[in-house]
Amino acid sequence: MKKNELQYKDLKNICNPDIFDFETTSEVDNLESVYGQDRRNKRNRIWIKYQYQRL
């Protein structure tokens, strides 16, 4: 193994399903947005505004 090289086992994250209080995703309420997407949307709006101003 090379220096700083990771094995797939090092990247795998196993979640205990017992922590959830639902059986299937159909039982989960829909979210208004996906976590972290607000920041991405803000960045995209700034980029679009910048590109439009360059025209």
A tleap script that builds the chain and sets N, CA, C and O, in Angstrom:
source leaprc.protein.ff14SB
mol = sequence {
  NMET LYS LYS ASN GLU LEU GLN TYR LYS ASP
  LEU LYS ASN ILE CYS ASN PRO ASP ILE PHE
  ASP PHE GLU THR THR SER GLU VAL ASP ASN
  LEU GLU SER VAL TYR GLY GLN ASP ARG ARG
  ASN LYS ARG ASN ARG ILE TRP ILE LYS TYR
  GLN TYR GLN ARG CLEU
}
set mol.1.N position { 0.848 -1.176 0.000 }
set mol.1.CA position { 0.000 0.000 0.000 }
set mol.1.C position { 0.894 1.241 0.000 }
set mol.1.O position { 1.880 1.306 0.734 }
set mol.2.N position { 0.540 2.217 -0.827 }
set mol.2.CA position { 1.290 3.462 -0.914 }
set mol.2.C position { 0.985 4.346 0.284 }
set mol.2.O position { -0.034 4.184 0.955 }
set mol.3.N position { 1.892 5.288 0.537 }
set mol.3.CA position { 1.694 6.240 1.615 }
set mol.3.C position { 0.410 7.041 1.357 }
set mol.3.O position { 0.172 7.494 0.238 }
set mol.4.N position { -0.404 7.209 2.385 }
set mol.4.CA position { -1.674 7.947 2.333 }
set mol.4.C position { -2.743 7.266 1.483 }
set mol.4.O position { -3.783 7.867 1.215 }
set mol.5.N position { -2.515 6.046 1.061 }
set mol.5.CA position { -3.525 5.329 0.284 }
set mol.5.C position { -4.499 4.670 1.249 }
set mol.5.O position { -4.094 4.053 2.234 }
set mol.6.N position { -5.774 4.806 0.958 }
set mol.6.CA position { -6.811 4.234 1.815 }
set mol.6.C position { -7.372 2.965 1.207 }
set mol.6.O position { -7.450 2.816 -0.012 }
set mol.7.N position { -7.751 2.077 2.062 }
set mol.7.CA position { -8.468 0.885 1.643 }
set mol.7.C position { -9.957 1.215 1.637 }
set mol.7.O position { -10.398 2.120 2.344 }
set mol.8.N position { -10.725 0.483 0.842 }
set mol.8.CA position { -12.165 0.759 0.797 }
set mol.8.C position { -12.793 0.600 2.175 }
set mol.8.O position { -13.774 1.274 2.490 }
set mol.9.N position { -12.244 -0.278 2.993 }
set mol.9.CA position { -12.778 -0.490 4.342 }
set mol.9.C position { -12.644 0.770 5.198 }
set mol.9.O position { -13.449 1.006 6.099 }
set mol.10.N position { -11.608 1.584 4.904 }
set mol.10.CA position { -11.405 2.821 5.653 }
set mol.10.C position { -12.461 3.869 5.314 }
set mol.10.O position { -12.725 4.764 6.116 }
set mol.11.N position { -13.055 3.767 4.151 }
set mol.11.CA position { -14.034 4.742 3.688 }
set mol.11.C position { -15.472 4.303 3.919 }
set mol.11.O position { -16.395 5.111 3.818 }
set mol.12.N position { -15.660 3.060 4.221 }
set mol.12.CA position { -17.000 2.510 4.390 }
set mol.12.C position { -17.559 2.900 5.750 }
set mol.12.O position { -16.898 2.723 6.773 }
set mol.13.N position { -18.755 3.419 5.760 }
set mol.13.CA position { -19.415 3.826 6.984 }
set mol.13.C position { -20.685 3.005 7.132 }
set mol.13.O position { -21.599 3.116 6.315 }
set mol.14.N position { -20.742 2.207 8.142 }
set mol.14.CA position { -21.902 1.346 8.365 }
set mol.14.C position { -22.791 1.982 9.422 }
set mol.14.O position { -22.341 2.341 10.510 }
set mol.15.N position { -24.046 2.109 9.077 }
set mol.15.CA position { -25.013 2.729 9.976 }
set mol.15.C position { -25.898 1.639 10.582 }
set mol.15.O position { -26.368 0.741 9.884 }
set mol.16.N position { -26.110 1.735 11.873 }
set mol.16.CA position { -26.973 0.778 12.557 }
set mol.16.C position { -28.423 1.121 12.243 }
set mol.16.O position { -28.890 2.189 12.640 }
set mol.17.N position { -29.147 0.257 11.548 }
set mol.17.CA position { -30.535 0.562 11.171 }
set mol.17.C position { -31.484 0.674 12.359 }
set mol.17.O position { -32.592 1.190 12.214 }
set mol.18.N position { -31.071 0.203 13.519 }
set mol.18.CA position { -31.938 0.270 14.700 }
set mol.18.C position { -32.123 1.698 15.220 }
set mol.18.O position { -33.010 1.942 16.038 }
set mol.19.N position { -31.308 2.637 14.761 }
set mol.19.CA position { -31.439 4.014 15.238 }
set mol.19.C position { -32.601 4.745 14.576 }
set mol.19.O position { -32.994 5.816 15.037 }
set mol.20.N position { -33.153 4.190 13.510 }
set mol.20.CA position { -34.246 4.832 12.787 }
set mol.20.C position { -35.589 4.322 13.273 }
set mol.20.O position { -35.735 3.151 13.625 }
set mol.21.N position { -36.560 5.206 13.287 }
set mol.21.CA position { -37.897 4.819 13.758 }
set mol.21.C position { -38.863 4.570 12.603 }
set mol.21.O position { -40.070 4.763 12.749 }
set mol.22.N position { -38.338 4.144 11.459 }
set mol.22.CA position { -39.178 3.798 10.319 }
set mol.22.C position { -38.622 2.537 9.662 }
set mol.22.O position { -37.454 2.188 9.835 }
set mol.23.N position { -39.481 1.870 8.913 }
set mol.23.CA position { -39.076 0.637 8.236 }
set mol.23.C position { -38.645 0.894 6.795 }
set mol.23.O position { -37.669 0.317 6.316 }
set mol.24.N position { -39.400 1.782 6.099 }
set mol.24.CA position { -39.072 2.090 4.714 }
set mol.24.C position { -39.071 3.605 4.526 }
set mol.24.O position { -39.640 4.331 5.341 }
set mol.25.N position { -38.448 4.077 3.477 }
set mol.25.CA position { -38.398 5.521 3.225 }
set mol.25.C position { -39.763 6.106 2.887 }
set mol.25.O position { -39.945 7.321 2.963 }
set mol.26.N position { -40.712 5.274 2.520 }
set mol.26.CA position { -42.060 5.792 2.238 }
set mol.26.C position { -42.711 6.333 3.509 }
set mol.26.O position { -43.673 7.098 3.430 }
set mol.27.N position { -42.208 5.953 4.658 }
set mol.27.CA position { -42.743 6.430 5.933 }
set mol.27.C position { -42.119 7.758 6.369 }
set mol.27.O position { -42.550 8.343 7.362 }
set mol.28.N position { -41.121 8.234 5.645 }
set mol.28.CA position { -40.409 9.448 6.016 }
set mol.28.C position { -41.053 10.650 5.328 }
set mol.28.O position { -41.365 10.599 4.139 }
set mol.29.N position { -41.249 11.732 6.086 }
set mol.29.CA position { -41.810 12.950 5.510 }
set mol.29.C position { -40.852 13.519 4.476 }
set mol.29.O position { -39.634 13.408 4.613 }
set mol.30.N position { -41.417 14.131 3.437 }
set mol.30.CA position { -40.594 14.789 2.424 }
set mol.30.C position { -39.938 16.016 3.025 }
set mol.30.O position { -40.551 16.733 3.816 }
set mol.31.N position { -38.698 16.254 2.652 }
set mol.31.CA position { -37.980 17.429 3.104 }
set mol.31.C position { -38.172 18.560 2.109 }
set mol.31.O position { -38.326 18.326 0.911 }
set mol.32.N position { -38.163 19.777 2.608 }
set mol.32.CA position { -38.254 20.943 1.733 }
set mol.32.C position { -37.032 21.028 0.827 }
set mol.32.O position { -37.141 21.356 -0.354 }
set mol.33.N position { -35.886 20.734 1.388 }
set mol.33.CA position { -34.649 20.757 0.611 }
set mol.33.C position { -33.693 19.731 1.190 }
set mol.33.O position { -33.905 19.205 2.283 }
set mol.34.N position { -32.664 19.461 0.458 }
set mol.34.CA position { -31.658 18.507 0.906 }
set mol.34.C position { -30.646 19.247 1.761 }
set mol.34.O position { -30.284 20.384 1.457 }
set mol.35.N position { -30.195 18.619 2.813 }
set mol.35.CA position { -29.228 19.231 3.719 }
set mol.35.C position { -27.999 19.706 2.955 }
set mol.35.O position { -27.419 18.945 2.181 }
set mol.36.N position { -27.600 20.950 3.163 }
set mol.36.CA position { -26.427 21.501 2.516 }
set mol.36.C position { -26.684 22.138 1.172 }
set mol.36.O position { -25.778 22.736 0.591 }
set mol.37.N position { -27.896 22.026 0.664 }
set mol.37.CA position { -28.180 22.560 -0.656 }
set mol.37.C position { -28.356 24.067 -0.653 }
set mol.37.O position { -28.173 24.703 -1.691 }
set mol.38.N position { -28.704 24.657 0.482 }
set mol.38.CA position { -28.874 26.109 0.545 }
set mol.38.C position { -27.575 26.817 0.176 }
set mol.38.O position { -27.581 27.790 -0.579 }
set mol.39.N position { -26.470 26.325 0.708 }
set mol.39.CA position { -25.173 26.928 0.412 }
set mol.39.C position { -24.825 26.776 -1.067 }
set mol.39.O position { -24.314 27.707 -1.689 }
set mol.40.N position { -25.104 25.600 -1.623 }
set mol.40.CA position { -24.851 25.381 -3.050 }
set mol.40.C position { -25.709 26.310 -3.902 }
set mol.40.O position { -25.225 26.889 -4.874 }
set mol.41.N position { -26.971 26.450 -3.540 }
set mol.41.CA position { -27.867 27.326 -4.304 }
set mol.41.C position { -27.406 28.772 -4.252 }
set mol.41.O position { -27.457 29.480 -5.258 }
set mol.42.N position { -26.959 29.211 -3.091 }
set mol.42.CA position { -26.452 30.576 -2.963 }
set mol.42.C position { -25.226 30.771 -3.848 }
set mol.42.O position { -25.115 31.780 -4.544 }
set mol.43.N position { -24.322 29.824 -3.824 }
set mol.43.CA position { -23.123 29.897 -4.660 }
set mol.43.C position { -23.493 29.942 -6.133 }
set mol.43.O position { -22.905 30.708 -6.897 }
set mol.44.N position { -24.459 29.133 -6.538 }
set mol.44.CA position { -24.877 29.119 -7.943 }
set mol.44.C position { -25.505 30.441 -8.356 }
set mol.44.O position { -25.261 30.924 -9.462 }
set mol.45.N position { -26.315 31.034 -7.473 }
set mol.45.CA position { -26.916 32.332 -7.795 }
set mol.45.C position { -25.841 33.404 -7.975 }
set mol.45.O position { -25.925 34.228 -8.885 }
set mol.46.N position { -24.838 33.386 -7.106 }
set mol.46.CA position { -23.743 34.355 -7.228 }
set mol.46.C position { -22.997 34.141 -8.538 }
set mol.46.O position { -22.683 35.107 -9.234 }
set mol.47.N position { -22.711 32.900 -8.880 }
set mol.47.CA position { -21.981 32.585 -10.118 }
set mol.47.C position { -22.787 33.027 -11.341 }
set mol.47.O position { -22.233 33.616 -12.269 }
set mol.48.N position { -24.084 32.747 -11.345 }
set mol.48.CA position { -24.936 33.134 -12.484 }
set mol.48.C position { -24.976 34.653 -12.610 }
set mol.48.O position { -24.876 35.192 -13.713 }
set mol.49.N position { -25.120 35.339 -11.482 }
set mol.49.CA position { -25.133 36.803 -11.505 }
set mol.49.C position { -23.809 37.331 -12.050 }
set mol.49.O position { -23.808 38.263 -12.854 }
set mol.50.N position { -22.704 36.765 -11.640 }
set mol.50.CA position { -21.389 37.174 -12.117 }
set mol.50.C position { -21.268 36.935 -13.618 }
set mol.50.O position { -20.793 37.807 -14.346 }
set mol.51.N position { -21.693 35.763 -14.088 }
set mol.51.CA position { -21.601 35.447 -15.510 }
set mol.51.C position { -22.482 36.394 -16.328 }
set mol.51.O position { -22.092 36.812 -17.418 }
set mol.52.N position { -23.648 36.729 -15.820 }
set mol.52.CA position { -24.561 37.626 -16.523 }
set mol.52.C position { -23.962 39.026 -16.620 }
set mol.52.O position { -24.097 39.689 -17.649 }
set mol.53.N position { -23.303 39.478 -15.558 }
set mol.53.CA position { -22.699 40.817 -15.554 }
set mol.53.C position { -21.520 40.905 -16.532 }
set mol.53.O position { -21.214 41.985 -17.038 }
set mol.54.N position { -20.871 39.792 -16.791 }
set mol.54.CA position { -19.726 39.782 -17.707 }
set mol.54.C position { -20.156 39.950 -19.152 }
set mol.54.O position { -19.332 40.306 -19.994 }
set mol.55.N position { -21.425 39.705 -19.465 }
set mol.55.CA position { -21.899 39.802 -20.856 }
set mol.55.C position { -21.988 41.215 -21.348 }
set mol.55.O position { -22.370 41.447 -22.495 }
savepdb mol mol.pdb
quit
